[in-house]
Amino acid sequence: MQPFLPLAQPIFQTVGVIGGGAMGRGIAQMAVQAGSDVFLLDSQPGAAQAAIAAITAIWDRLVTKGKLTDEMRNLHLTRLSAAPDAAALAPCNLIIEAIVERIDIKQRLFSEIESLVAPGTVLATNTSSLSVTAIAANLQRPAQLAGFHFFNPVPLMRVVEVVAGLKTSPVVCEQLTGYARQFGHTPVAAQDTPGFIVNHAGRGYGTEALRVVSERIADFATVDRILRDQMGFKLGPFELMDLTALDVSHPVMESIYRQYFDEPRYRPSVITAQRLAGGVIGKKVGEGFYSYLEGAAQIPEDPPAPVVKSLPPVWVSPKAARRSELYQLLKDLGAHIETAATPSSTALILVAPLGLDVTTLAAVERLDATRTIGIDMMLEDTATRRRVLATNPATRPDMRDAAHALFAQDGKAVSVVRDSGGFVTQRVVATIINIAADMCQQGVCSPSDLDLAVTLGLGYPMGPLAMGDRIGPTNVLEILFNMQTVYGDPRYRPSPWLRRRGALGLSLSHEEA
């Protein structure tokens, strides 16, 4: 059981939390646990009292589980009270706002609060996507306001973005950074740019997956399986959007896209706009990208490998990525491998492009497109739980089935998708890495804070820059250059940060002296 020990002196002794919803409750709970006296204010009658009752129930459960002493629970309760009105917040030396995500309402609130509190009081907004600079624009003391963005649920999501507006005092950010550590959270420093760190860096995962589906390369379930099994994401993008719900995630997509003046890298999808309009928004309504029965997603079965009487010989393109590894894999699978300069008339032809589509390679290398199949070899085969093959518009069904059967012979899962520059994982992961690299180029945050914020805030298997280093910056560049060639879309233009570090053989986390 947790011992009853005096807490260290908190940086902010008296804290006002405005908003009794999930975020406000979580922030208030953690502020009390950090040793602060907390006043909770909500404009709705009874909401602050209901929030305090919910926090109390959490502490009661912790006592029952032996994770909190009765003495500490009782001390916590003495430090938490409902504020009857805004004037009751006058003694506070920190005010944290966690109300509706509307800039006009936040501006009015802070103008009122500023007139009530002492000049040295720190003002913090928990906004997830609005401009901190704009929220502070009408204040008499804009230097006192900063972003203090937590993630839901606050007690479990142990990362917080400390965001400096154009006029925010560095001292204010230092105080909030230290206070976040007293919460037991990990603070990361962000400049006041759309989406800050986590919501900005997270743009590539969902939007690129939506583009894959919009091109009919694969369905929702297949994309989710591939990204979980090949790259180790905990949830596929469509599982994640169903969990967060499109009434939350689609407006963020549109907001960041518009705030960056229609930057192609952040372009939203008509798929989510249509589903939002139709109310098909996710798990909480029982229907999203998947349907839900008693809360469980009804996911279609992974198609089994076809049964093939005999397998054709296999010829591998000399331009294939990881060609020696692919040869070894084919050998391990018992394939008959052709080694001549050109394939025989019966051979299954394998290409393994980075960023290009199968069609382009078949045309450039003058291969028989009816027998040509692509395999994604961006990562080592031993590092993934799924192999991904791609047909082209001319691929014969018997060759498609033969390739599927061959690569499933050792029991590893296989997905067959339609032709795409970058298959699925290459294009999604390269987009994530490219956006992260450009955030560093823009000075949104440091490389270390970026990777830390994304792993803690989004639950990615590793930070985007670490992903880029694992794959190899030159390989990521090749994927992006080739995808830009295939699609002609500036969305895939490589960031200068990525291009320079790739050219010099540097880590994507390398900062200039």
C-alpha positions as CSV (number, residue, x, y, z in Angstrom):
1,M,0.0,0.0,0.0
2,Q,1.2,3.5,-0.8
3,P,2.7,5.1,2.4
4,F,1.3,8.2,3.9
5,L,4.0,10.7,3.2
6,P,3.9,14.5,2.9
7,L,3.9,15.7,-0.7
8,A,6.6,18.0,-2.1
9,Q,5.6,21.7,-2.4
10,P,3.7,22.0,-5.6
11,I,4.8,24.8,-8.0
12,F,1.2,26.1,-8.0
13,Q,-0.4,25.9,-4.5
14,T,-3.9,26.9,-5.5
15,V,-5.3,25.9,-8.9
16,G,-8.6,26.6,-10.6
17,V,-9.9,24.1,-13.2
18,I,-12.7,25.3,-15.4
19,G,-14.8,22.6,-17.0
20,G,-16.2,19.5,-15.2
21,G,-16.1,17.2,-18.2
22,A,-13.8,14.2,-18.6
23,M,-10.7,16.4,-19.3
24,G,-11.4,18.8,-16.4
25,R,-12.1,16.0,-14.0
26,G,-8.8,14.3,-14.9
27,I,-6.8,17.5,-14.6
28,A,-8.4,18.3,-11.3
29,Q,-7.6,14.8,-9.9
30,M,-4.0,15.0,-10.9
31,A,-3.6,18.5,-9.6
32,V,-4.9,17.5,-6.2
33,Q,-2.6,14.4,-6.2
34,A,0.3,16.8,-7.0
35,G,-0.4,18.6,-3.7
36,S,-2.4,21.6,-4.9
37,D,-5.6,23.0,-3.5
38,V,-8.1,22.8,-6.4
39,F,-11.3,24.7,-7.1
40,L,-13.4,23.2,-9.9
41,L,-15.8,25.4,-11.8
42,D,-18.4,24.5,-14.3
43,S,-21.2,26.8,-15.8
44,Q,-23.8,24.0,-15.7
45,P,-25.6,23.7,-12.3
46,G,-24.4,20.6,-10.3
47,A,-21.7,19.7,-12.9
48,A,-18.8,20.6,-10.6
49,Q,-20.3,18.6,-7.7
50,A,-20.9,15.6,-10.1
51,A,-17.3,15.8,-11.2
52,I,-16.0,15.8,-7.6
53,A,-18.2,12.8,-6.9
54,A,-16.7,11.0,-9.9
55,I,-13.1,11.8,-8.7
56,T,-14.0,10.7,-5.2
57,A,-15.2,7.3,-6.6
58,I,-11.8,6.9,-8.3
59,W,-10.0,7.5,-5.1
60,D,-12.3,5.1,-3.3
61,R,-11.5,2.3,-5.8
62,L,-7.8,3.0,-5.4
63,V,-8.2,2.5,-1.6
64,T,-10.1,-0.7,-2.2
65,K,-7.3,-2.0,-4.4
66,G,-4.6,-1.0,-1.9
67,K,-3.1,1.6,-4.1
68,L,-4.0,4.6,-1.9
69,T,-4.2,4.9,1.9
70,D,-7.4,6.1,3.6
71,E,-5.3,9.0,5.0
72,M,-4.2,10.1,1.6
73,R,-7.7,9.9,0.2
74,N,-9.0,12.0,3.0
75,L,-6.3,14.6,2.5
76,H,-7.1,14.7,-1.2
77,L,-10.7,15.4,-0.4
78,T,-9.8,18.4,1.7
79,R,-8.0,19.9,-1.2
80,L,-10.8,19.6,-3.8
81,S,-13.9,21.8,-3.8
82,A,-16.5,23.3,-6.2
83,A,-16.2,26.9,-7.0
84,P,-19.6,28.7,-6.7
85,D,-18.6,31.3,-9.4
86,A,-15.7,32.7,-11.3
87,A,-14.9,35.2,-8.5
88,A,-14.1,32.3,-6.2
89,L,-11.0,31.6,-8.4
90,A,-9.4,34.9,-7.5
91,P,-6.9,33.4,-5.1
92,C,-5.6,30.9,-7.6
93,N,-2.1,31.2,-9.0
94,L,-2.9,28.9,-11.9
95,I,-6.1,28.6,-13.9
96,I,-6.5,25.7,-16.4
97,E,-9.4,25.9,-18.9
98,A,-10.9,22.6,-20.2
99,I,-14.1,23.8,-21.9
100,V,-15.7,23.5,-25.3
101,E,-13.3,23.8,-28.3
102,R,-14.6,27.2,-29.5
103,I,-12.1,30.1,-29.7
104,D,-14.7,32.8,-29.1
105,I,-15.9,31.2,-25.8
106,K,-12.3,30.6,-24.6
107,Q,-11.4,34.2,-25.4
108,R,-14.3,35.6,-23.4
109,L,-13.6,33.2,-20.5
110,F,-9.9,34.3,-20.2
111,S,-10.8,38.0,-20.5
112,E,-13.2,37.6,-17.5
113,I,-10.7,35.5,-15.5
114,E,-7.8,37.9,-16.1
115,S,-9.8,40.7,-14.5
116,L,-10.3,38.6,-11.4
117,V,-6.9,37.1,-10.6
118,A,-3.6,38.5,-9.6
119,P,-1.2,39.8,-12.4
120,G,1.2,36.9,-11.8
121,T,-1.4,34.2,-12.2
122,V,-0.7,31.7,-15.0
123,L,-3.5,31.0,-17.4
124,A,-3.5,27.7,-19.3
125,T,-5.7,26.4,-22.1
126,N,-6.2,22.7,-22.7
127,T,-7.1,23.3,-26.3
128,S,-6.1,20.5,-28.7
129,S,-6.2,22.4,-32.0
130,L,-6.9,26.1,-31.5
131,S,-4.2,28.8,-31.7
132,V,-2.8,29.7,-28.2
133,T,-1.7,33.1,-29.7
134,A,-5.3,33.8,-30.9
135,I,-6.8,32.8,-27.5
136,A,-4.5,35.2,-25.8
137,A,-4.8,38.0,-28.4
138,N,-7.3,40.2,-26.4
139,L,-5.7,39.8,-23.0
140,Q,-4.0,42.6,-21.1
141,R,-1.3,40.1,-20.1
142,P,-0.9,37.6,-23.0
143,A,2.5,36.6,-21.7
144,Q,0.8,34.8,-18.8
145,L,-1.2,32.4,-21.1
146,A,0.1,29.1,-22.5
147,G,-1.2,25.9,-23.9
148,F,-1.3,22.9,-21.4
149,H,-2.7,20.1,-23.5
150,F,-3.5,16.8,-21.8
151,F,-4.9,13.7,-23.4
152,N,-7.9,11.6,-22.3
153,P,-8.0,9.9,-19.9
154,V,-5.6,12.3,-18.1
155,P,-4.5,10.0,-15.2
156,L,-3.5,7.3,-17.7
157,M,-2.2,9.3,-20.7
158,R,1.0,10.5,-19.1
159,V,2.1,13.1,-21.7
160,V,1.2,16.8,-21.8
161,E,2.1,19.4,-24.5
162,V,3.3,22.7,-23.1
163,V,2.6,25.2,-25.9
164,A,4.1,28.7,-26.2
165,G,2.1,31.3,-28.0
166,L,3.9,34.2,-29.7
167,K,3.8,36.3,-26.5
168,T,4.0,33.6,-23.9
169,S,6.7,34.2,-21.2
170,P,9.4,31.5,-21.1
171,V,9.0,31.5,-17.3
172,V,5.3,30.4,-17.7
173,C,6.3,27.5,-19.9
174,E,9.1,26.5,-17.4
175,Q,6.6,26.6,-14.5
176,L,4.0,24.5,-16.4
177,T,6.7,22.0,-17.5
178,G,7.8,21.5,-13.9
179,Y,4.2,21.2,-12.7
180,A,3.5,18.5,-15.3
181,R,6.4,16.5,-13.9
182,Q,4.8,16.9,-10.4
183,F,1.7,15.3,-11.9
184,G,3.9,12.3,-12.9
185,H,3.5,13.3,-16.5
186,T,6.0,13.7,-19.3
187,P,6.0,17.3,-20.6
188,V,7.0,18.1,-24.2
189,A,7.5,21.6,-25.6
190,A,5.6,22.7,-28.7
191,Q,5.4,25.9,-30.7
192,D,2.0,27.3,-31.4
193,T,1.2,25.6,-34.7
194,P,-1.9,23.7,-35.8
195,G,-2.3,20.4,-34.0
196,F,0.8,21.1,-31.8
197,I,2.8,17.8,-31.8
198,V,0.6,14.8,-31.4
199,N,-2.4,15.8,-33.5
200,H,-0.1,17.2,-36.1
201,A,2.2,14.1,-36.3
202,G,-0.9,11.8,-36.3
203,R,-2.2,13.2,-39.6
204,G,-0.5,10.7,-41.9
205,Y,-1.8,7.5,-40.3
206,G,-5.5,8.0,-41.0
207,T,-5.5,10.2,-44.0
208,E,-3.1,8.0,-46.0
209,A,-5.0,4.8,-45.1
210,L,-8.2,6.5,-46.3
211,R,-6.5,7.3,-49.6
212,V,-5.5,3.6,-49.9
213,V,-9.2,2.6,-49.5
214,S,-10.4,5.3,-51.8
215,E,-8.3,3.9,-54.5
216,R,-9.8,0.4,-53.9
217,I,-6.4,-1.0,-53.1
218,A,-7.8,-2.9,-50.1
219,D,-10.7,-2.8,-47.7
220,F,-10.8,-1.4,-44.2
221,A,-10.1,-4.7,-42.4
222,T,-7.2,-5.6,-44.7
223,V,-5.5,-2.2,-44.2
224,D,-5.9,-2.6,-40.5
225,R,-4.5,-6.1,-40.5
226,I,-1.5,-5.1,-42.6
227,L,-0.5,-2.1,-40.5
228,R,-0.9,-4.0,-37.3
229,D,1.0,-7.1,-38.5
230,Q,3.7,-5.4,-40.6
231,M,4.6,-2.4,-38.5
232,G,3.3,-3.3,-35.1
233,F,0.6,-0.6,-34.6
234,K,-1.7,-1.5,-31.7
235,L,-4.8,-0.5,-33.6
236,G,-5.3,-0.2,-37.4
237,P,-6.3,3.3,-38.6
238,F,-10.0,2.3,-39.1
239,E,-10.2,0.6,-35.7
240,L,-8.7,3.8,-34.2
241,M,-11.1,6.1,-36.0
242,D,-14.0,4.0,-34.8
243,L,-12.7,4.2,-31.3
244,T,-12.2,8.0,-31.3
245,A,-15.4,8.5,-33.5
246,L,-15.6,10.6,-36.7
247,D,-17.4,13.5,-35.0
248,V,-14.1,14.0,-33.2
249,S,-11.5,12.9,-35.7
250,H,-12.9,14.3,-39.0
251,P,-13.2,17.9,-37.7
252,V,-9.6,17.8,-36.6
253,M,-8.5,16.6,-40.1
254,E,-10.4,19.5,-41.7
255,S,-9.2,22.0,-39.1
256,I,-5.5,21.2,-39.5
257,Y,-5.8,21.1,-43.3
258,R,-7.4,24.5,-43.4
259,Q,-5.1,26.1,-40.8
260,Y,-2.2,25.1,-43.0
261,F,-3.9,26.7,-46.0
262,D,-4.8,23.5,-47.7
263,E,-1.3,21.8,-47.4
264,P,-1.6,18.6,-49.5
265,R,0.1,16.5,-46.8
266,Y,-2.9,16.9,-44.5
267,R,-5.7,16.6,-47.1
268,P,-8.8,15.0,-45.5
269,S,-11.0,12.4,-47.2
270,V,-14.5,12.5,-48.6
271,I,-15.0,9.0,-47.0
272,T,-15.0,10.4,-43.5
273,A,-17.0,13.5,-44.5
274,Q,-19.7,11.3,-45.9
275,R,-19.8,8.9,-43.0
276,L,-19.9,11.8,-40.5
277,A,-22.8,13.3,-42.4
278,G,-24.6,10.0,-42.3
279,G,-24.0,9.4,-38.6
280,V,-21.9,6.3,-39.2
281,I,-19.2,7.6,-36.8
282,G,-17.9,4.7,-34.8
283,K,-18.2,2.3,-31.9
284,K,-20.2,4.6,-29.7
285,V,-23.2,4.5,-32.1
286,G,-22.7,0.8,-33.0
287,E,-21.7,1.5,-36.6
288,G,-18.6,2.9,-38.1
289,F,-16.0,1.3,-40.4
290,Y,-17.1,-1.8,-38.7
291,S,-20.5,-2.8,-37.2
292,Y,-20.6,-3.5,-33.5
293,L,-22.5,-6.2,-31.6
294,E,-22.6,-5.7,-27.9
295,G,-19.5,-3.5,-28.2
296,A,-17.5,-6.0,-30.2
297,A,-16.4,-5.2,-33.7
298,Q,-17.7,-7.5,-36.4
299,I,-14.6,-7.9,-38.5
300,P,-14.7,-10.1,-41.6
301,E,-12.4,-13.2,-41.6
302,D,-9.0,-13.0,-43.2
303,P,-9.3,-14.8,-46.5
304,P,-7.6,-18.2,-46.5
305,A,-4.8,-19.1,-48.8
306,P,-6.0,-20.7,-52.0
307,V,-5.3,-24.4,-52.7
308,V,-3.1,-24.7,-55.7
309,K,-2.2,-28.1,-57.3
310,S,1.2,-27.1,-58.5
311,L,3.3,-24.0,-58.1
312,P,5.1,-22.4,-61.1
313,P,8.8,-21.5,-61.0
314,V,9.7,-18.1,-59.7
315,W,11.8,-15.4,-61.3
316,V,12.9,-12.3,-59.3
317,S,13.5,-8.9,-60.8
318,P,17.2,-7.8,-60.5
319,K,15.9,-4.5,-59.2
320,A,13.9,-6.1,-56.3
321,A,14.4,-4.5,-52.8
322,R,16.2,-6.9,-50.4
323,R,16.8,-9.3,-53.3
324,S,19.1,-11.7,-51.5
325,E,16.6,-11.9,-48.6
326,L,13.8,-12.6,-51.0
327,Y,15.9,-15.4,-52.6
328,Q,16.5,-16.9,-49.2
329,L,12.8,-16.7,-48.4
330,L,11.8,-18.4,-51.6
331,K,14.4,-21.1,-51.0
332,D,13.0,-21.6,-47.4
333,L,9.5,-21.9,-48.9
334,G,10.6,-24.6,-51.3
335,A,10.1,-22.6,-54.5
336,H,11.8,-23.5,-57.8
337,I,13.8,-20.4,-58.5
338,E,14.9,-19.3,-62.0
339,T,18.2,-17.5,-62.2
340,A,18.3,-16.7,-65.9
341,A,18.5,-13.1,-67.1
342,T,14.9,-13.3,-68.2
343,P,11.9,-15.4,-67.0
344,S,10.7,-18.4,-68.7
345,S,7.3,-18.4,-70.3
346,T,5.7,-20.2,-67.3
347,A,7.4,-18.4,-64.4
348,L,5.7,-16.3,-61.8
349,I,7.5,-13.0,-62.0
350,L,8.2,-11.2,-58.7
351,V,9.1,-7.5,-58.3
352,A,9.7,-5.8,-54.9
353,P,9.5,-2.0,-55.4
354,L,9.9,0.8,-53.0
355,G,7.3,3.4,-53.7
356,L,6.6,2.4,-57.3
357,D,3.6,0.3,-58.4
358,V,3.8,-3.1,-60.1
359,T,2.4,-1.7,-63.3
360,T,5.3,0.8,-63.7
361,L,7.9,-1.8,-63.0
362,A,6.4,-4.3,-65.4
363,A,6.4,-1.6,-68.1
364,V,9.9,-0.3,-67.5
365,E,11.4,-3.8,-67.2
366,R,9.3,-5.1,-70.1
367,L,7.9,-7.9,-68.1
368,D,4.8,-10.0,-68.9
369,A,2.3,-8.1,-66.7
370,T,-0.1,-11.1,-66.7
371,R,2.4,-13.0,-64.6
372,T,3.9,-10.2,-62.5
373,I,3.2,-9.8,-58.8
374,G,4.7,-7.4,-56.3
375,I,5.8,-8.2,-52.8
376,D,6.5,-5.6,-50.1
377,M,10.1,-6.0,-48.8
378,M,10.5,-2.7,-47.1
379,L,11.1,-4.6,-43.8
380,E,12.9,-7.8,-43.1
381,D,10.5,-10.7,-43.5
382,T,11.5,-12.0,-40.0
383,A,10.4,-8.7,-38.5
384,T,6.8,-8.9,-39.7
385,R,3.8,-11.2,-39.0
386,R,2.3,-10.7,-42.5
387,R,3.4,-10.7,-46.1
388,V,1.7,-8.3,-48.6
389,L,1.5,-9.1,-52.3
390,A,0.1,-6.7,-55.0
391,T,-1.4,-7.6,-58.3
392,N,-1.6,-5.2,-61.3
393,P,-4.6,-4.8,-63.6
394,A,-3.4,-7.5,-65.9
395,T,-2.3,-10.1,-63.4
396,R,-3.9,-13.5,-64.1
397,P,-6.0,-15.1,-61.3
398,D,-3.9,-18.3,-61.4
399,M,-0.7,-16.4,-60.9
400,R,-2.3,-14.4,-58.1
401,D,-3.4,-17.6,-56.4
402,A,-0.1,-19.3,-56.9
403,A,1.8,-16.4,-55.3
404,H,-0.6,-16.3,-52.4
405,A,-0.3,-20.1,-51.8
406,L,3.5,-20.0,-52.1
407,F,4.0,-17.2,-49.6
408,A,1.6,-18.8,-47.1
409,Q,3.3,-22.2,-47.1
410,D,5.0,-21.7,-43.8
411,G,1.8,-20.5,-42.1
412,K,2.5,-16.8,-42.1
413,A,-0.5,-14.6,-42.9
414,V,-0.6,-13.1,-46.5
415,S,-2.7,-10.3,-47.8
416,V,-3.2,-9.7,-51.5
417,V,-4.0,-6.1,-52.5
418,R,-4.5,-4.2,-55.8
419,D,-1.7,-2.2,-57.4
420,S,-0.5,0.8,-55.5
421,G,2.6,2.9,-55.3
422,G,4.0,1.9,-52.0
423,F,1.7,-1.0,-51.3
424,V,0.0,-0.1,-47.9
425,T,2.6,0.0,-45.2
426,Q,5.2,1.8,-47.3
427,R,3.0,4.6,-48.2
428,V,1.4,5.1,-44.8
429,V,4.6,4.9,-42.8
430,A,6.6,7.0,-45.3
431,T,3.8,9.7,-45.0
432,I,4.0,9.6,-41.2
433,I,7.8,9.9,-41.3
434,N,7.7,12.7,-43.8
435,I,5.3,14.8,-41.8
436,A,7.3,14.3,-38.7
437,A,10.5,15.3,-40.5
438,D,8.8,18.5,-41.7
439,M,7.6,19.3,-38.2
440,C,11.3,19.3,-37.2
441,Q,12.2,21.4,-40.2
442,Q,9.5,24.0,-39.1
443,G,10.7,24.0,-35.5
444,V,7.4,22.8,-34.1
445,C,9.3,20.8,-31.5
446,S,12.6,19.0,-31.0
447,P,13.1,15.6,-32.6
448,S,13.3,13.9,-29.2
449,D,10.1,15.5,-27.9
450,L,8.4,14.6,-31.2
451,D,9.2,10.9,-30.9
452,L,8.4,10.9,-27.2
453,A,5.0,12.7,-27.6
454,V,3.9,10.4,-30.4
455,T,4.8,7.1,-28.6
456,L,3.1,8.3,-25.4
457,G,0.2,10.2,-27.0
458,L,-0.6,7.9,-29.9
459,G,0.7,4.6,-28.8
460,Y,2.8,4.0,-31.9
461,P,5.3,1.2,-31.7
462,M,8.1,3.8,-32.0
463,G,8.4,7.4,-32.8
464,P,8.2,8.5,-36.5
465,L,11.8,9.6,-36.6
466,A,12.9,6.3,-35.1
467,M,10.7,4.5,-37.7
468,G,12.6,6.4,-40.4
469,D,16.0,5.4,-39.0
470,R,14.9,1.8,-38.8
471,I,13.8,1.7,-42.4
472,G,16.6,3.9,-43.5
473,P,16.2,7.6,-44.5
474,T,17.4,6.8,-48.1
475,N,14.8,4.1,-48.4
476,V,12.1,6.5,-47.1
477,L,13.2,9.0,-49.7
478,E,13.1,6.5,-52.5
479,I,9.5,5.5,-51.5
480,L,8.4,9.2,-51.4
481,F,10.1,10.2,-54.7
482,N,8.6,7.2,-56.4
483,M,5.2,7.7,-55.0
484,Q,5.3,11.3,-56.2
485,T,6.2,10.0,-59.6
486,V,3.3,7.5,-59.6
487,Y,0.7,9.9,-58.3
488,G,2.0,13.3,-59.3
489,D,0.8,14.6,-56.0
490,P,2.8,17.2,-54.0
491,R,1.5,15.4,-50.9
492,Y,4.5,13.0,-51.2
493,R,7.2,15.6,-51.7
494,P,10.0,14.8,-49.3
495,S,10.7,17.3,-46.5
496,P,14.1,19.1,-46.7
497,W,14.9,17.7,-43.2
498,L,14.5,14.2,-44.6
499,R,16.3,14.9,-47.8
500,R,19.4,16.4,-46.2
501,R,19.8,13.8,-43.5
502,G,19.2,11.0,-46.1
503,A,21.9,12.5,-48.4
504,L,24.4,12.8,-45.6
505,G,23.7,9.5,-43.9
506,L,22.5,11.1,-40.7
507,S,19.9,10.0,-38.2
508,L,16.5,11.8,-38.7
509,S,16.9,12.9,-35.0
510,H,20.2,14.7,-35.8
511,E,20.0,18.4,-35.0
512,E,22.4,21.0,-36.4
513,A,24.9,22.4,-33.9
